[in-house]
Amino acid sequence: MTSVEHQVVFSVSDEKYCVAKLPPNTPLPCLEQGSSFFSVTRTEEELSLVCAESLAPAGAEIERNWRSIKVQGPFQFSLKGVLLSLLSPLSEANVAVFAVSTYDTDYLFVKQRDLACAIQALEEAGHRLTA
């Protein structure tokens, strides 16, 4: 297994996202196909959604004003330390993060008010923002 020893490239979405919580037995909401990102997770305790603010489901507990930092993957499953190399500088910069992983990559959601600080912390840690 290998570990992250190089610069991680990331991008930032212009879209604002929300994290929504619904009861666990809620039917899956229909999310528009035009959204650039959404994630649905069901556990015994909740149905959790990350989606564009414009798609926030009615009746949900909603946390708004998140921005997406996409890690440019894909990464092999054997690669260790990708998230740690990003989360450590963000933690040191006092930036709260909501992370979502996919098969190919990771998405870090930070509050809009913390976005500039997050980008600066990642760049100072040796990572590179791309357009």
For each residue, the residues with C-beta under 8 A, 3 or more apart:
1: 78 79 80
2: 5 76 78 79 80
3: 79 80 81
4: 8 79 80 81 82 84 85
5: 2
6:
7: 126 127 128
8: 4 71 72 82 85 86 122 127 128
9: 71 72 127 128 129 130
10: 69 70 71 72 86 122 127 128 129 130
11: 69 70 72 129 130 131
12: 67 68 69 70 115 119 129
13: 17 36 37 67 68 70
14:
15: 36 37 52 67 68
16: 52 53 64 65 66 67 112
17: 13 37 50 51 52 53 66 67 68 109
18: 49 50 51 52 53 56 62 63 64 65 66
19: 48 49 50 62 63 66 98 109
20: 48 49 50 51 56 57 60 61 62 63
21: 46 47 48 49 60 61 62
22: 26 29 46 47 48 49 57 59 60 61
23: 26 46 47
24: 42 43 44 45 46 47
25:
26: 22 23 29 47
27:
28: 40 42 47
29: 22 26 40 49 57
30:
31: 35 38 40 49 51 55
32: 35 55
33:
34:
35: 31 32 38 51 52 55
36: 13 15 52
37: 13 15 17 50 51 52 68 107
38: 31 35 49 50 51 52 55
39: 49 50 51 100 107
40: 28 29 31 47 48 49
41: 47 48 49
42: 24 28 46 47 48
43: 24 46 48
44: 24
45: 24
46: 21 22 23 24 42 43
47: 21 22 23 24 26 28 40 41 42
48: 19 20 21 22 40 41 42 43
49: 18 19 20 21 22 29 31 38 39 40 41 57 60
50: 17 18 19 20 37 38 39 66 98 100 109
51: 17 18 20 31 35 37 38 39 55 56
52: 15 16 17 18 35 36 37 38 55
53: 16 17 18 56 64 65
54:
55: 31 32 35 38 51 52
56: 18 20 51 53 60 62 64
57: 20 22 29 49 60
58:
59: 22
60: 20 21 22 49 56 57
61: 20 21 22
62: 18 19 20 21 56
63: 18 19 20 66
64: 16 18 53 56
65: 16 18 53 111 112 113
66: 16 17 18 19 50 63 98 109 110 111 112
67: 12 13 15 16 17 109 110 111 112 115
68: 12 13 15 17 37 107 108 109
69: 10 11 12 86 107 108 109 110 118 119 122
70: 10 11 12 13 105 107
71: 8 9 10 75 82 86 105 106 107 108
72: 8 9 10 11 105 130
73: 102 104 105 106
74: 103 104 105
75: 71 79 82 104 105 106
76: 2 79
77:
78: 1 2
79: 1 2 3 4 75 76 82
80: 1 2 3 4
81: 3 4 84 85
82: 4 8 71 75 79 85 86 106
83: 86 87 99 101 106
84: 4 81 87 88
85: 4 8 81 82 88 89 125 127
86: 8 10 69 71 82 83 89 90 106 108 122 125 127
87: 83 84 90 91 97 99 108
88: 84 85 91 92 125
89: 85 86 92 93 121 122 124 125
90: 86 87 93 95 97 108 110 118 121 122
91: 87 88 94 95 97
92: 88 89 121
93: 89 90 117 118 120 121
94: 91 117
95: 90 91 110 114 117 118 121
96: 110 111 114
97: 87 90 91 108 109 110
98: 19 50 66 108 109 110
99: 83 87 106 107 108 109
100: 39 50 106 107 109
101: 83 105 106 107
102: 73 105 106 107
103: 74
104: 73 74 75
105: 70 71 72 73 74 75 101 102
106: 71 73 75 82 83 86 99 100 101 102
107: 37 39 68 69 70 71 99 100 101 102
108: 68 69 71 86 87 90 97 98 99 118
109: 17 19 50 66 67 68 69 97 98 99 100
110: 66 67 69 90 95 96 97 98 114 115 118
111: 65 66 67 96 114 115
112: 16 65 66 67 115
113: 65
114: 95 96 110 111 117 118
115: 12 67 110 111 112 118 119
116: 119 120
117: 93 94 95 114 120 121
118: 69 90 93 95 108 110 114 115 121 122
119: 12 69 115 116 122 123 129
120: 93 116 117 123 124
121: 89 90 92 93 95 117 118 124 125
122: 8 10 69 86 89 90 118 119 125 127 129
123: 119 120 126 127 128 129
124: 89 120 121
125: 85 86 88 89 121 122
126: 7 123
127: 7 8 9 10 85 86 122 123
128: 7 8 9 10 123
129: 9 10 11 12 119 122 123
130: 9 10 11 72
131: 11
